[in-house]
Amino acid sequence: MERSVFYISDGTAITAEVLGHAVLSQFPVDITSFTLPFVETETRAEAVCQQINDIYQRTGSRPLVFYSIVSPKIREIIHSSEGFCQDIVRALVAPLQDELGMNPVHVANLTHGLTEHNLLKYDARIAAIDYTLAHDDGISLRNLDQAQVILLGVSRCGKTPTSLYLAMQFGIRAANYPFTADDMDNLQLPPAIKAYQHKLFGLTINPDRLAAIREGRRENSRYASMRQCRLELAEVEALYRKNQIRYLNTTNHSVEEIATKILDTLGLSRRMY
């Protein structure tokens, strides 16, 4: 089954996408998605409505529409379309309004906009991203006292994407350090890193998966050979065990799952933005 899906918002549409994806992941359906942020005027809303109707007329299947819009008039326009429309925020706001005994503040962009409420959190996230970029791939071993987590692992096991995800999504200052082929003869933790053992978290991966990833970067090289991948991973995992460093095999995990497991294992607070 294939359906068109619209994520519509008067803000960034991030919330609509996240909740929509979460719900649709429960169904075995192929989707063609359209993300439409900043639907703030009636003219734009009418154009979106027409786009939804055109797809319905062409395919005979109602597009699925997840939307988060403050303006009653614009909501009405979207809801008048031929789509199967779900107001993802209001579905939760109404029962919360009854429970809390207060009316919601109907202001666009409160979730992801740069409002006064979000400004300090935004600055903290930017600082975390700056720190993570400056400490990627062992570029710098200075100021590790400011790191909240230090990721270890061989080349191409997922350190950089995980570090950046932690910084961008949760405002976590993440450093990462690579173990190279030249390290394997006498593999040990650098003194600057060993001093922060409570912040260390190791990543590993299955040798065949690592070889496939490396082959895409350096075809037919020693770096990508199965033998080299097995050697490096065996040495690094032995280092983790020797130094009692907690670690995770990333082979069958998405970057979101890896980051969440790290936060849970190290007891780090999730900062939502």
Disulfide bonds with the S-S distance in Angstrom:
none
